[in-house]
């Protein structure tokens, strides 16, 4: 989903941190695949799935925080508060389902 709303770029440090976290999640998922291939104990696999979900949710919260602090604030200052607030509420509802 793309929007015409202005995008406020993340700092290089934020981008680096997000990418590092995503790479760790990617490694966790590969590890889970290997556990399944090795027919490991189901509970051990589920624990690792829970850890990967938690890590991915932290990345999502970091992105959501940037959006709220920067993109939403910028849009509101430019008179686009209704549309951007509707988008923010939609994404919060969607994100909270995960």
C-alpha positions in Angstrom: 0.0 0.0 0.0 1.5 3.3 -1.0 0.2 6.8 -0.2 0.7 10.2 -1.5 1.4 11.5 2.0 4.9 13.0 2.5 7.4 10.5 3.8 9.8 11.7 6.5 13.0 9.7 6.0 14.3 7.7 9.0 17.8 8.6 10.2 20.6 6.5 9.0 21.0 5.1 12.5 17.2 4.1 12.7 17.4 2.5 9.3 20.5 0.6 10.3 18.9 -0.6 13.5 15.7 -1.7 11.8 17.7 -3.6 9.1 19.8 -5.3 11.7 16.7 -6.4 13.6 15.1 -7.7 10.4 18.2 -9.7 9.6 18.1 -11.3 13.1 14.5 -12.2 12.5 15.4 -13.6 9.1 18.1 -15.7 10.9 15.6 -16.9 13.5 13.1 -18.0 10.7 15.9 -19.9 9.0 16.7 -21.6 12.3 13.1 -22.5 12.7 13.1 -24.1 9.2 16.1 -26.1 10.1 14.4 -27.2 13.4 11.4 -28.4 11.4 13.7 -30.2 8.9 15.5 -31.9 11.8 12.2 -33.0 13.3 12.9 -31.2 16.5 10.5 -31.2 19.5 7.4 -29.2 18.8 7.6 -27.1 22.0 11.1 -26.0 21.1 9.9 -24.9 17.6 7.0 -23.1 19.1 9.2 -21.2 21.5 11.4 -20.1 18.6 8.3 -19.0 16.6 7.2 -17.0 19.6 10.6 -15.3 19.8 10.6 -14.5 16.1 7.1 -13.0 16.4 8.1 -10.9 19.3 11.2 -9.6 17.5 9.2 -8.7 14.4 6.6 -7.0 16.5 9.4 -4.8 18.1 10.5 -3.8 14.6 6.9 -2.9 13.8 6.6 -0.8 16.9 9.7 1.0 16.0 8.4 1.8 12.5 5.0 2.8 14.0 6.7 5.1 16.5 8.6 6.9 13.7 5.4 7.2 11.7 3.6 8.7 14.6 6.4 11.1 15.7 7.4 12.3 12.3 5.1 11.5 9.4 1.9 12.1 11.3 3.1 15.3 13.0 4.4 16.6 9.7 1.2 15.9 7.9 -0.8 17.6 10.7 1.3 20.7 10.6 0.6 20.8 6.8 -3.2 20.6 7.3 -3.6 17.0 6.4 -4.4 15.8 10.0 -7.7 14.1 9.2 -6.4 11.8 6.5 -3.2 10.9 8.2 -4.9 10.3 11.5 -7.4 8.0 9.8 -4.4 6.1 8.3 -2.7 6.0 11.7 -5.7 4.5 13.4 -6.2 1.9 10.6 -2.6 0.8 10.9 -2.7 0.6 14.7 -5.9 -1.5 14.5 -4.2 -3.8 11.8 -0.9 -4.0 13.8 -2.7 -4.8 17.0 -4.3 -7.9 15.4 -0.9 -9.5 15.0 
